[in-house]
Amino acid sequence: MVKILVVEDELYARESLVWQIEKYDTDHLFRILLASNGEEGEKLYRKHHPELVITDIRMPRMDGLQLLARIRQTDEKTKVIILSAYSDFEYARSALSNGASDYLLKPVDDTALENCLNKFLQRKRNEEKDALMTGTDIVTQFIRNCIRDEKYSNFVGENVFGRIFRSWQITVISFRNGRPERDEFLKEIERICGSTFWLQSRFLESENGLWILVTVFREDNVFLWRRLRNAMEQNGYTANLGISRVCTDAGSVGEAYREALECLKYKIYQKDSTFLAEKLEKEKFHDYYLSKQKEEAMRSFLHEGNGKKAAAVLADIFDGVRELGIVRMECLELLYSRILLVFYQEMGTGGSEKELLKKTSAGILRFDSLEEMCEYLSQLAESASRMKNSDPTADNRKIVSFLMKYAREHYSEDVTIKEIAEKVLFMNQNYLSHLFVEKRGISFSAYLRQIRIGRAKELLEKGRYSVTEVSTMVGYNDTSQFIRIFKQETGMTPKKYGSYLKGRKEYEE
């Protein structure tokens, strides 16, 4: 229901305008609120927050221009249409320059009113669609908060979510070997499903780079997922989908997301597939636990600096996993964590066993096959052995070069020297930080910031992305932080930089 506030001191004019609006409103979209002067209008505005205000200019106690100024003090979004007699046209012109959306001459003509209301509704639809596409609407924000925080609760968000999604599913999407641009993906969904799709769906991106789609449950959703995957494959992208069971409780959004995420992890057994929670329940799973004998053998070879023999033990472990068939994901995650834990302990990384296990338990999503996981761990074993056998002073340049390369390749991710030290190089964080400053003259974080801002400039120059999208693409989940850092580095905000580039291009042409 769209609330419209009509503020008019003349009874006949007020009733006539209401009649005209009701005649236009054949779909019963509007709820009309009435006020006979500006003061009364302001009280109703503050109580009901209407999306459209239609107000006369000349009124007792508070005129239309004063009411407009009061509204604009607290809200830039509410649309205000000014009613003006022809003799007051200069007042109407003043109102337009001070934030009014439009004006109507009295007596109000049906066609002129219809044009104003059409313009208002079209603008409203465009703004709602923009909010959906950028994830700034209340429902998407509610979903995002539920995903980030298991204990998150918000009555208003749950209520609005529940009105749209009575029964629903969450789909988590990951890509192999690159992914489409966000806008490209959303346009593809709209092409397949029609523009009304977004009235009962929401899209957002998680902090770990996964794409999330919340859709109203329909029996033919299976065809939607199939069409989406086929469309992406035709454009050269390979996607895996994890899909939750059908839910009806708005309070279970976070739980449904984690269920879909758990389903997605089973892509490690089968490439290019859609994994539904309901189907996975019927699968026969096996248990696998790392034997003490194999763990100690791997630890011993790492301690000796023998990466090849440690890798051979890993190959034997994964042969045993493959022989069982589909191993339960909890067992596979525990195996992955245990192996990394051995690496950490042998390379002297600090922290308790409980802390180290927690730190390594979320990494399994990066793999698309058991072979890929085994290969990654084998490379880490080789790397850990090289570090153990090498002369640190001779390898300093290689280490700094590796850090620079890693920053260039992973700038869009949550990269820190701490993460690289603990999970990639198995070295002391403070040593790496000091070494980078010594060799490059700046800190690793400053170097990474330079790369991100440089890439942001390139994206802004293309002119196809919003500031929020550019922020995410260069590794900043907080847009305000990105704007602040961009201004520090360039002397202007990203928006002004984009305008500057556009002006320079037009001048050169």
HELIX and SHEET records of a PDB file:
HELIX    1   1 LEU A   11  TYR A   24  1                                  14    
HELIX    2   2 GLY A   38  HIS A   48  1                                  11    
HELIX    3   3 GLY A   64  THR A   74  1                                  11    
HELIX    4   4 TYR A   86  ASP A   88  5                                   3    
HELIX    5   5 PHE A   89  SER A   97  1                                   9    
HELIX    6   6 ASP A  110  THR A  134  1                                  25    
HELIX    7   7 ILE A  138  ARG A  148  1                                  11    
HELIX    8   8 PHE A  155  ILE A  164  1                                  10    
HELIX    9   9 ARG A  182  CYS A  193  1                                  12    
HELIX   10  10 SER A  195  GLN A  200  5                                   6    
HELIX   11  11 ASN A  221  GLN A  234  1                                  14    
HELIX   12  12 ALA A  250  SER A  252  5                                   3    
HELIX   13  13 VAL A  253  LEU A  264  1                                  12    
HELIX   14  14 LYS A  265  ILE A  268  5                                   4    
HELIX   15  15 ALA A  277  LEU A  280  1                                   4    
HELIX   16  16 LYS A  292  GLU A  304  1                                  13    
HELIX   17  17 GLY A  307  LEU A  324  1                                  18    
HELIX   18  18 MET A  329  GLU A  346  1                                  18    
HELIX   19  19 GLU A  353  THR A  360  1                                   8    
HELIX   20  20 GLY A  363  ARG A  366  5                                   4    
HELIX   21  21 LEU A  370  ASN A  389  1                                  20    
HELIX   22  22 PRO A  392  HIS A  410  1                                  19    
HELIX   23  23 ILE A  417  ILE A  420  1                                   4    
HELIX   24  24 ALA A  421  LEU A  425  3                                   5    
HELIX   25  25 GLN A  429  ARG A  440  1                                  12    
HELIX   26  26 PHE A  444  LYS A  462  1                                  19    
HELIX   27  27 VAL A  467  MET A  473  1                                   7    
HELIX   28  28 THR A  479  THR A  490  1                                  12    
HELIX   29  29 PRO A  494  GLU A  508  1                                  15    
SHEET    1   A 5 PHE A  30  ALA A  35  0                                        
SHEET    2   A 5 VAL A   2  VAL A   7  1                                        
SHEET    3   A 5 LEU A  52  ASP A  56  1                                        
SHEET    4   A 5 LYS A  79  SER A  84  1                                        
SHEET    5   A 5 ASP A 102  LEU A 105  1                                        
SHEET    1   B 5 SER A 201  GLU A 205  0                                        
SHEET    2   B 5 TRP A 211  VAL A 216 -1                                        
SHEET    3   B 5 TRP A 168  ARG A 176 -1                                        
SHEET    4   B 5 THR A 238  ILE A 243 -1                                        
SHEET    5   B 5 THR A 274  LEU A 276  1                                        
END                                                                             
